């Protein structure tokens, strides 16, 4: 889903914004720590394969439910 590692921090922030959830709530949903989400958003680390897959699956589920719009060029 994410095109490049450079875009990942912004995507995480946008997903949280649209879903109206905190870093802590996203961390709980993905089974990672709050600090992990914070590091992703600040571009300090990138997710391991499993965590990335969990994030992508969560995004896909939220898109299907109409709770998330990740289409390009929306404003």
Secondary structure in CASP SS format (residue, H / E / C, confidence):
PFRMAT SS
TARGET T0000
AUTHOR 0000-0000-0000
METHOD secondary structure of the structure
MODEL  1
X C 1.00
X C 1.00
X C 1.00
X C 1.00
X H 1.00
X H 1.00
X H 1.00
X H 1.00
X H 1.00
X H 1.00
X H 1.00
X H 1.00
X H 1.00
X H 1.00
X H 1.00
X H 1.00
X H 1.00
X H 1.00
X H 1.00
X C 1.00
X C 1.00
X C 1.00
X H 1.00
X H 1.00
X H 1.00
X H 1.00
X H 1.00
X H 1.00
X H 1.00
X H 1.00
X C 1.00
X C 1.00
X C 1.00
X H 1.00
X H 1.00
X H 1.00
X H 1.00
X H 1.00
X H 1.00
X H 1.00
X H 1.00
X C 1.00
X C 1.00
X C 1.00
X C 1.00
X C 1.00
X C 1.00
X C 1.00
X H 1.00
X H 1.00
X H 1.00
X H 1.00
X H 1.00
X H 1.00
X H 1.00
X H 1.00
X H 1.00
X H 1.00
X H 1.00
X H 1.00
X H 1.00
X H 1.00
X H 1.00
X H 1.00
X C 1.00
X C 1.00
X C 1.00
X C 1.00
X C 1.00
X C 1.00
X C 1.00
X C 1.00
X C 1.00
X C 1.00
X C 1.00
END
